[in-house]
Every structure is written in structure tokens, then in C-alpha cells.
Amino acid sequence: LYYVVPAWRGTGIAALLDSQAVAWLRAQGCRRARLSVSETNARAIRFYRRQGWRDTGPRPGKPGELVMERAL
């Protein structure tokens, strides 16, 4: 789980954080990653799509959340 506070949004720090998380997961041998995001958080969904994540549908048991996945 990671979150960028409003004061830092739009600065590029989120892309750096995402790339570091992906690099760490790859180094651990992971081949895929998944995350959850609120269906109403359009800004985050757009960000994740730009970073290579894809929407795989609703999160089971968590109404209002989407699952996004990325190949590593």
C-alpha cells in the first residue's frame, strides 16, 4: 500500500514511487502485481494506467474497489 499526500501530487513523486515498488517486486522474483483502487478515484486510475497497470474488474468482497494488475 502506498499513498501520495495531496501536497506532493502532480510532482512526479508518484511515478518514482511506483517504479521503485515495481523494481523491488521484480528483485523479489515477482512476475505480476495487483493493487486495489477506489472506483471513484479517477485520477489514481488514470495514473496507474499510464504506469502500465490494467483494470481487471471489481475486487471480490469489496464493493466500490477495482483490482488493477501489472506484469513485471
TIVO-2410 file (N, C-alpha, C; in nm, 3 decimals):
# residues 72
REC num residu      c1      c2      c3 atome chaine
REC   1      L   0.085  -0.118   0.000     N      A
REC   1      L   0.000   0.000   0.000    CA      A
REC   1      L   0.088   0.123   0.000     C      A
REC   2      Y   0.063   0.213  -0.090     N      A
REC   2      Y   0.128   0.343  -0.084    CA      A
REC   2      Y   0.031   0.450  -0.125     C      A
REC   3      Y   0.059   0.570  -0.078     N      A
REC   3      Y  -0.033   0.681  -0.092    CA      A
REC   3      Y   0.050   0.809  -0.100     C      A
REC   4      V   0.013   0.898  -0.190     N      A
REC   4      V   0.083   1.027  -0.201    CA      A
REC   4      V  -0.009   1.135  -0.145     C      A
REC   5      V   0.041   1.208  -0.047     N      A
REC   5      V  -0.038   1.314   0.015    CA      A
REC   5      V  -0.062   1.425  -0.088     C      A
REC   6      P  -0.174   1.495  -0.075     N      A
REC   6      P  -0.212   1.596  -0.174    CA      A
REC   6      P  -0.103   1.697  -0.208     C      A
REC   7      A  -0.025   1.740  -0.112     N      A
REC   7      A   0.079   1.840  -0.138    CA      A
REC   7      A   0.184   1.792  -0.238     C      A
REC   8      W   0.201   1.660  -0.251     N      A
REC   8      W   0.302   1.605  -0.340    CA      A
REC   8      W   0.245   1.553  -0.473     C      A
REC   9      R   0.115   1.554  -0.488     N      A
REC   9      R   0.054   1.505  -0.613    CA      A
REC   9      R   0.088   1.601  -0.727     C      A
REC  10      G   0.113   1.543  -0.844     N      A
REC  10      G   0.145   1.623  -0.961    CA      A
REC  10      G   0.292   1.663  -0.969     C      A
REC  11      T   0.374   1.612  -0.878     N      A
REC  11      T   0.516   1.648  -0.877    CA      A
REC  11      T   0.605   1.544  -0.943     C      A
REC  12      G   0.548   1.428  -0.976     N      A
REC  12      G   0.628   1.319  -1.033    CA      A
REC  12      G   0.671   1.217  -0.928     C      A
REC  13      I   0.649   1.248  -0.802     N      A
REC  13      I   0.691   1.156  -0.696    CA      A
REC  13      I   0.614   1.024  -0.702     C      A
REC  14      A   0.489   1.027  -0.744     N      A
REC  14      A   0.410   0.903  -0.752    CA      A
REC  14      A   0.468   0.808  -0.855     C      A
REC  15      A   0.511   0.860  -0.969     N      A
REC  15      A   0.572   0.775  -1.072    CA      A
REC  15      A   0.702   0.715  -1.021     C      A
REC  16      L   0.779   0.793  -0.947     N      A
REC  16      L   0.903   0.742  -0.889    CA      A
REC  16      L   0.873   0.634  -0.786     C      A
REC  17      L   0.774   0.657  -0.702     N      A
REC  17      L   0.735   0.559  -0.601    CA      A
REC  17      L   0.688   0.430  -0.667     C      A
REC  18      D   0.606   0.443  -0.772     N      A
REC  18      D   0.556   0.325  -0.842    CA      A
REC  18      D   0.672   0.248  -0.906     C      A
REC  19      S   0.764   0.318  -0.969     N      A
REC  19      S   0.877   0.248  -1.035    CA      A
REC  19      S   0.966   0.179  -0.932     C      A
REC  20      Q   0.983   0.241  -0.816     N      A
REC  20      Q   1.062   0.177  -0.710    CA      A
REC  20      Q   0.992   0.053  -0.656     C      A
REC  21      A   0.861   0.060  -0.638     N      A
REC  21      A   0.785  -0.056  -0.591    CA      A
REC  21      A   0.794  -0.169  -0.692     C      A
REC  22      V   0.779  -0.138  -0.820     N      A
REC  22      V   0.787  -0.239  -0.926    CA      A
REC  22      V   0.927  -0.300  -0.929     C      A
REC  23      A   1.031  -0.218  -0.919     N      A
REC  23      A   1.168  -0.268  -0.919    CA      A
REC  23      A   1.192  -0.362  -0.800     C      A
REC  24      W   1.141  -0.325  -0.683     N      A
REC  24      W   1.158  -0.409  -0.565    CA      A
REC  24      W   1.088  -0.543  -0.584     C      A
REC  25      L   0.963  -0.539  -0.635     N      A
REC  25      L   0.889  -0.663  -0.658    CA      A
REC  25      L   0.961  -0.753  -0.758     C      A
REC  26      R   1.013  -0.695  -0.865     N      A
REC  26      R   1.090  -0.773  -0.964    CA      A
REC  26      R   1.211  -0.838  -0.898     C      A
REC  27      A   1.282  -0.762  -0.815     N      A
REC  27      A   1.401  -0.813  -0.748    CA      A
REC  27      A   1.367  -0.930  -0.655     C      A
REC  28      Q   1.244  -0.933  -0.606     N      A
REC  28      Q   1.198  -1.042  -0.519    CA      A
REC  28      Q   1.151  -1.163  -0.599     C      A
REC  29      G   1.152  -1.150  -0.732     N      A
REC  29      G   1.111  -1.261  -0.817    CA      A
REC  29      G   0.964  -1.261  -0.857     C      A
REC  30      C   0.893  -1.155  -0.823     N      A
REC  30      C   0.751  -1.148  -0.860    CA      A
REC  30      C   0.738  -1.126  -1.010     C      A
REC  31      R   0.638  -1.188  -1.068     N      A
REC  31      R   0.614  -1.172  -1.211    CA      A
REC  31      R   0.489  -1.091  -1.241     C      A
REC  32      R   0.401  -1.074  -1.140     N      A
REC  32      R   0.279  -0.995  -1.154    CA      A
REC  32      R   0.253  -0.924  -1.022     C      A
REC  33      A   0.187  -0.812  -1.033     N      A
REC  33      A   0.147  -0.738  -0.913    CA      A
REC  33      A   0.002  -0.696  -0.929     C      A
REC  34      R  -0.066  -0.685  -0.817     N      A
REC  34      R  -0.205  -0.639  -0.816    CA      A
REC  34      R  -0.220  -0.532  -0.710     C      A
REC  35      L  -0.315  -0.443  -0.735     N      A
REC  35      L  -0.348  -0.340  -0.637    CA      A
REC  35      L  -0.496  -0.312  -0.643     C      A
REC  36      S  -0.545  -0.249  -0.539     N      A
REC  36      S  -0.685  -0.208  -0.534    CA      A
REC  36      S  -0.692  -0.056  -0.537     C      A
REC  37      V  -0.795  -0.006  -0.601     N      A
REC  37      V  -0.817   0.138  -0.608    CA      A
REC  37      V  -0.967   0.163  -0.607     C      A
REC  38      S  -1.007   0.272  -0.544     N      A
REC  38      S  -1.149   0.307  -0.541    CA      A
REC  38      S  -1.198   0.337  -0.682     C      A
REC  39      E  -1.316   0.286  -0.714     N      A
REC  39      E  -1.376   0.312  -0.846    CA      A
REC  39      E  -1.397   0.461  -0.869     C      A
REC  40      T  -1.411   0.538  -0.763     N      A
REC  40      T  -1.437   0.682  -0.777    CA      A
REC  40      T  -1.309   0.765  -0.786     C      A
REC  41      N  -1.194   0.702  -0.773     N      A
REC  41      N  -1.067   0.775  -0.775    CA      A
REC  41      N  -1.012   0.778  -0.918     C      A
REC  42      A  -1.077   0.858  -1.003     N      A
REC  42      A  -1.042   0.864  -1.145    CA      A
REC  42      A  -0.897   0.907  -1.166     C      A
REC  43      R  -0.848   0.998  -1.086     N      A
REC  43      R  -0.710   1.045  -1.101    CA      A
REC  43      R  -0.611   0.930  -1.079     C      A
REC  44      A  -0.633   0.851  -0.975     N      A
REC  44      A  -0.544   0.738  -0.947    CA      A
REC  44      A  -0.554   0.633  -1.057     C      A
REC  45      I  -0.674   0.606  -1.105     N      A
REC  45      I  -0.692   0.507  -1.212    CA      A
REC  45      I  -0.617   0.551  -1.337     C      A
REC  46      R  -0.629   0.678  -1.374     N      A
REC  46      R  -0.555   0.729  -1.490    CA      A
REC  46      R  -0.404   0.715  -1.468     C      A
REC  47      F  -0.358   0.750  -1.349     N      A
REC  47      F  -0.216   0.738  -1.317    CA      A
REC  47      F  -0.169   0.594  -1.335     C      A
REC  48      Y  -0.240   0.500  -1.273     N      A
REC  48      Y  -0.199   0.360  -1.281    CA      A
REC  48      Y  -0.198   0.311  -1.426     C      A
REC  49      R  -0.297   0.349  -1.503     N      A
REC  49      R  -0.298   0.309  -1.645    CA      A
REC  49      R  -0.176   0.363  -1.718     C      A
REC  50      R  -0.140   0.487  -1.691     N      A
REC  50      R  -0.019   0.544  -1.755    CA      A
REC  50      R   0.107   0.468  -1.714     C      A
REC  51      Q   0.106   0.411  -1.595     N      A
REC  51      Q   0.222   0.337  -1.547    CA      A
REC  51      Q   0.224   0.191  -1.595     C      A
REC  52      G   0.122   0.151  -1.669     N      A
REC  52      G   0.120   0.015  -1.724    CA      A
REC  52      G   0.029  -0.083  -1.652     C      A
REC  53      W  -0.046  -0.035  -1.554     N      A
REC  53      W  -0.143  -0.120  -1.484    CA      A
REC  53      W  -0.270  -0.131  -1.568     C      A
REC  54      R  -0.339  -0.244  -1.557     N      A
REC  54      R  -0.466  -0.259  -1.629    CA      A
REC  54      R  -0.574  -0.303  -1.532     C      A
REC  55      D  -0.694  -0.254  -1.558     N      A
REC  55      D  -0.811  -0.283  -1.477    CA      A
REC  55      D  -0.855  -0.425  -1.505     C      A
REC  56      T  -0.868  -0.505  -1.399     N      A
REC  56      T  -0.914  -0.644  -1.417    CA      A
REC  56      T  -1.053  -0.666  -1.361     C      A
REC  57      G  -1.117  -0.559  -1.312     N      A
REC  57      G  -1.255  -0.570  -1.266    CA      A
REC  57      G  -1.270  -0.541  -1.118     C      A
REC  58      P  -1.391  -0.561  -1.067     N      A
REC  58      P  -1.419  -0.532  -0.927    CA      A
REC  58      P  -1.341  -0.623  -0.832     C      A
REC  59      R  -1.310  -0.571  -0.716     N      A
REC  59      R  -1.243  -0.651  -0.613    CA      A
REC  59      R  -1.348  -0.733  -0.539     C      A
REC  60      P  -1.334  -0.864  -0.541     N      A
REC  60      P  -1.433  -0.950  -0.475    CA      A
REC  60      P  -1.446  -0.916  -0.326     C      A
REC  61      G  -1.568  -0.902  -0.281     N      A
REC  61      G  -1.594  -0.875  -0.141    CA      A
REC  61      G  -1.570  -0.732  -0.097     C      A
REC  62      K  -1.530  -0.644  -0.189     N      A
REC  62      K  -1.503  -0.504  -0.155    CA      A
REC  62      K  -1.576  -0.414  -0.254     C      A
REC  63      P  -1.703  -0.390  -0.230     N      A
REC  63      P  -1.780  -0.304  -0.321    CA      A
REC  63      P  -1.713  -0.168  -0.337     C      A
REC  64      G  -1.710  -0.120  -0.460     N      A
REC  64      G  -1.654   0.011  -0.487    CA      A
REC  64      G  -1.505   0.013  -0.514     C      A
REC  65      E  -1.442  -0.105  -0.513     N      A
REC  65      E  -1.299  -0.111  -0.541    CA      A
REC  65      E  -1.273  -0.191  -0.668     C      A
REC  66      L  -1.173  -0.146  -0.741     N      A
REC  66      L  -1.127  -0.217  -0.861    CA      A
REC  66      L  -0.993  -0.283  -0.832     C      A
REC  67      V  -0.967  -0.391  -0.903     N      A
REC  67      V  -0.836  -0.454  -0.899    CA      A
REC  67      V  -0.764  -0.417  -1.027     C      A
REC  68      M  -0.639  -0.375  -1.012     N      A
REC  68      M  -0.555  -0.346  -1.128    CA      A
REC  68      M  -0.434  -0.438  -1.118     C      A
REC  69      E  -0.384  -0.476  -1.235     N      A
REC  69      E  -0.276  -0.573  -1.240    CA      A
REC  69      E  -0.169  -0.525  -1.336     C      A
REC  70      R  -0.046  -0.567  -1.310     N      A
REC  70      R   0.065  -0.531  -1.397    CA      A
REC  70      R   0.162  -0.647  -1.405     C      A
REC  71      A   0.204  -0.678  -1.527     N      A
REC  71      A   0.308  -0.777  -1.547    CA      A
REC  71      A   0.441  -0.711  -1.510     C      A
REC  72      L   0.526  -0.787  -1.445     N      A
REC  72      L   0.655  -0.735  -1.404    CA      A
REC  72      L   0.765  -0.794  -1.489     C      A
***
